[in-house]
Amino acid sequence: MILEMKVPSPGESITEVEIAEWLVADGDYVEKDQAIAEVDSDKATLELPAEASGTITLKAEEGDAVEVGQVVCLIDTSAEAPEGGSTASTESNEVKVETPKQPKQSKNETYASGSASPAAKKILAEKSMDASQVKGTGVDGRITKEDAVKAVPSMGKAIDTDGRGTSRSKMSMLRRKVAERLVEAKNTTAMLTTFNEVDMSPIFALRKEYKETFKAKHGVSLGFMSFFSLAVVRALKLYPAVNSMIDGKEMLTYDFVDISIAVSGPKGLMVPVIRNAENLSFRGIESEVKRLAIRARDGQITVDEMTGGTFTISNGGVFGSMLSTPIINPPQSGILGMHNIVERPVAIDGKVEIRPIMFVALSYDHRIIDGKESVGFLVAVKEALENPIELLMNNDIKTALEL
């Protein structure tokens, strides 16, 4: 029996994925549930498991964009597993000499020059672009007028390498989507950024005294993210416009707080969501952060776990960033940027003291958030972080930390 394996839907609204890498070769014997490919969507990289055991025939190539529901491989379930191993790639005693494969010539390479229609050539000339820089969608890869209109010239002329080495690699669908969303955010929002600084001494003191007990009791560390998340929850209650989005001609304000946390995964930036953060304790938030970070690191994060979010927290400090202007994650209207903590001299009651200081940044959509609200929100975050016992723990540390 020949089983047709089709691309499953990774999540709502996703209609196309890209074959990032085949993990098996054409003709291999695969076991049911064995990972046979990695596929990129515009939100995540996911593994494609074999639906049955048998010999596989690949029907798509790495780099191909395939629609959800499209057949990407066939599995001959009547085939028997080879002796001495479960896959056809098991080495035999026979010495095998393979003929090197010739690189496949793409349609765009075939039409690298002179492949554009007269109208397209004129438009490309006006943009100072060469036909080889454009991917054609016409017959046999021919560049149409529409292709030329949509083509975006690179910033400046190509560098003369003068014999020096270069390398070229295709951007993943996830990376391309991130790029599109960043440009979209810059072009469609009236984005401004306001800054402040936070004295982290009180949080340092709490973590020093309770982190070991907290970890022993709950199995997770008492990190900075729980303090920042709860400070954001408090500030969003005080300034609900920051927890809003534009929907057509209306402003939609959320009664709940779903915090997106920007984390670095093996395939690039991922933004999993902590749901209903307003109902979570320090332990609850730290447990969710750990769970989502592990799933992102291991490539197991799902589209649903990264969909939604009403506000984002981005921690560039883990990479050493001192100060930045984070870009809004559409359709959200605000994002808080955390940065590294540096001991700095500050004036305390007329005296100079050395304190651990973090610069924080709030980027916001000025179309619905005014300066008063944005500054007030960031000040509220600062106040909570500098006075966590009163404002985040209700003056009861052990109850707040569930110790």
N, C-alpha and C positions, 0 to 999 in steps of 0.2 A: 504494500500500500504506500502510495506517495502522499505525504502530508505537506500541505502548503502552509508555511509560516508567514503570517501577516504581521505588520507593525501594529502593536497594541497602542491604545491611546494613553499617553503618559499623564494626561490631565485635561481638565476642561479648557476649551479654547485653543488647544494645540492641535494643529492639523498637519504638521510636517515635522520630520526629524531628519537628522543627518547621520549616515553611517560613519562614526568616528574611527572605529577599528574593528576588524574581524579578529576574533580570538581563536578561530579555527581556520583550517585551510579547506579549499574545495576538495571533496572526496574523503574527508576525515569521517571517522565513526564517532558520534557524539552520544553522550548519555542524557537521559531526560533530566531537565532542570540544570544542566551544565550551562554556564555562561558562554555564549557563542559570539557575542558582539557587544560593543559599547556604542550607544546611540546618543547623540546630542540633540536636545530640544533647546528652545530659546530660554529655558529656565534651569535646566540641570542636565547632567550626564547620567544615563541609566544603563544598566546591564540588560541584555536580551537573553533570557534563558531558553534552552531547547524545550519544545513542547513534547518531544518523544525521543526515544533512542533510535539510532539508525545512521545511515550514511548521508552526509549533507552535500547539497549542491547549492552554491551561492548564486543568487540572481541579482545581486547589486554589488557595487564596488565601494571601497572606502572613499569617503568624500561625497558620495551621491546623496542628494536630497530626495527623500522618499515620503510619500503621503501616508498618513495613518490609514491602515487597512490594506496597504500595498504588500504584495508578496515579495519577500526579500530572500527567501531560500526554500529549498525543498528537502524533506527528510524521507528517505526510503526506509520505512519501518520494518520491511521484510528482511533487510540486510542483517547479517549476524556479526557480532563483535569479533574482531580479528584475534587470533590466538596470541597469547603472551602480552596482551594489553587491551585497553578499552578503546583506543583510538587508532586511526590509520597511520598516525605519525610515528608509531612505535618503530624503533630502528630494527632492521633485520641484519643478518650476517652478510647479506649481499652488498657489495660496494656499488653505490649508485652514483652515476655521473650525470649531473643536470646541466642542461643548456641554459645559460643565463637568459633571463627574460628581457626582452626589449621593452623599453619604456613605452607605455601607451601614448599615442599622440591624440591629444584632445582636439575637439572641433575648433576651439579658439586658437590652438597652435596652428591648425591647418589654415586658418584664416587670419594669420597674424598681421598681414599687410594687404591693403587693397580690398578688404572684406566688407567695407561699409558702403551703404547706398550713397548716391550723390548728395542727398539731403543730409545724411548723417555725417559725411565727410566735411561738409561745410560747417556744421555745428561744432564738430570736433576741432576743426581748424580755428574757429573763433575762441575755443577754450584752450588752445595751444596743447591739445592732446593728440596722442597717436592711437591708431586703431588697435594696436596690441595691448593697450591699457584698458580696453573695454570688453566685457563679456557680451557676446551677441546672443539674442534670443530668437533670431529669425531662422529661416531654413538653413540647415547645416552650419549653424553658428554665425550666420551673417548678421552684421550690426545694423539694426533698424534706426530710423529717425528717433523713435521713442527711447531706444537704448542710449543714443547720443545725448538726448535732452536730459536724461536721468544721470548720466555719467558725471562724476565729481572729480575734478582734477586734483592731483596731489599737491601738497603745499610746497611750491618751489620746484625747481628742476632736479632731476636725479643727480646724485653726487657722482662725480667722476672717480671711480674706484682706483684707477691707474694700476690695474693688475692686482690690487689687494682683494682678499677673499670676502665674500658675502654669503649669506644663506637666506633662503626664502621659505616660509612655512605658512600654510593656510590657517586662518583664524577659525576657531571652532564656532559652531552656531551660537553657543552660549556667550562666547566673547564678543561676537558680532552683535548679538542682541543687547548686551550690556553697553556696547558703544552707541548703538542707536538710542537706547533709553537715556544715556547721559546727554547726548546731543539734543534729544527731545526735551529733556528737563531744562536745559539752558535756553532753548528757543521758545518754549511755550509757557514758562513761568517768569514772573517778575521776582527773581531770586535775589535776596539780600542776605548778608551774614552779620550777626552781632556777636561780640566776644566778651568774655569775662574770665576771671581767674578764681580758683578754688583752693583754699588752704586745706590740705588733706590730713592735717594732724589728727583731728578727732577720729577719722576713719582708721588711720594707722594705729591709733591707741586701742580702738575696739578690736581690730583684727589681731593685734599682738596679744591681747588678753584672752580672746575667746576663740581664735581660729582652730586651735588644737582640739578643744572640747567640742566645737561645732562639727569638725570633720569626724571625730570619733563617734559622735551621736548620729550624724546624718549621712556620712559617707561621701560628702562633697566638701569642697573648700569654701570658706567664706571669702569670696572675691569682691572686686569692685563693682561688678555688673549688677549685683542685687541692690547695692546702695544707689547706683545711678538709675536703675529701673524704677525703684520705688520713689526716688526723687522726681523722676519724670511723671509718674502716675499722679503724684501730689500736684505738680505744677500744671498738668493738663486739666485737672479738676478746677484749678483756679483760673486757667485761661483756656477754655474749651475751643476757642477759635483755632488754636494750634493743633487740635485733634479733629480737624475738619478737612474737607476736600471740596473742590468745585465740581458740580455736576450740572453741566449746561449753564443755565442762568440761575441756578440755585446753589446754596451752600449747604452741604450735608455734614452735620456734626454727629460724631459717634458718642454713644453713652458708655462704651467700653473702651479698653485700651489694649490693642494688639501690637506689641512692640517687635519690630523687625530688627534683628541684630546682624550686622554685616560681619561675616567671617570669611577667612581665606581657606578655600578648599583646593584639592589637587587639580581641579580644572579651572580655577579662577575664583572670583568673588561670588559668594552665595549669601542669600539673605533669608534665613529661616525666621519663623515668627513665634514669639512667645504669646500664646493666646490668653486673653483675660488676665493680664498682668495685675489689674486692680484687685483681683481676688487672691493673689499669691503672696506668700510670706517670703522671707529671706531664703529659707530652705527650698521653697517651691521654685523660686526663680533660679537659684544656683543649680538645682537638679535639672531644670529644663535647659539651661545654658549648656550644661555638660552633655546632656543627651543629644541635643541638636548639633553641638560641635563635633561629637564623635561620629554621628551619622553623616555629617558633611565631609569630615576627614576621610571616612571609609567609602565615600561615594554612594551611600545608601539613602541619602536625603530624597524625599519625594517632592513632586511639584506642589501637592496640597500643603506640605509643610512650609513652602516658601511663597504661598499665595496669600494675598491680603496684607494686613498690617496697616495700622493707622498712624504710626510714627516710627522713625528709625533712630537707632543709636549705632554709631560707628566709632570703633576704637583704633585710631591710627597710632596711638601711643605704644602699642605692642611692637610696632616696627621702628619706634624711635622718633616719630613725628612730634615736633614741638608745637606747631600751629598749622592749621589748614582751613579751607573753606569747603566743607563737605557739600556734595551736590544732592539735591532733593531726589527722593525715590518716588516718581509719579505713580499713582495720583495723590500721594501724600503731600502735605503742605509744610512739613517740618522735619529736620534731621539734626540730631545733636552729635557733635564731634568731640570725642575724648582724645587727650594727647598724653605725652609722656610726663612723668612727675619728676621735677627737678628741684633740688634744694636752692632756695633763693633768699636773699636778704629782704625782709619786709619790716615795716614800721608797726609795732604793737605797743599801744599805750605810750607813745613817745619814745620808744626804744627800738633799736634794730635787733631783730631776731632772725635766725635761719629757720625757714619752714619749707615743708614739701609742697610745692605749688604745681597745680595743673591748670593749663589754659583750656577753656572750653569754648566751643563755637556753636551757634545755632544758625543754620541756614533756613530761611522761611520764604513762603510765597507771599509777596507783599500785596497781591491782589485781594487776599482775604484776611491777612494778618497785618495789623498796623504796628508801627514802631513801639508804641506803648505796650502792646500785648507781647511782642517778641522780647523786648528788654525785660518786662515784668516776668515773663516765663523763665528766662535764663537766670534772673535774680532769685526766683523762687527755687530753682534747682540748686543754685549756690548756697542759699540759706539752709536747705535741707541737708546738704552734704557737710556743711560746716557745723551744723547742730543736729546730728542724726538721732541722738538719744531722745530729744524732745519731739522733733518733727517727724521722725520715721519710726520711732520705737515707743512712743507714748510714755516715755520715762520709765519703761519696764524692759530692760535689756534681755533678761533671761526668757521672759514670755515671748518677746519679739523673735528671738533666736531659737525658741522652742527647746530650751536646755533644761 
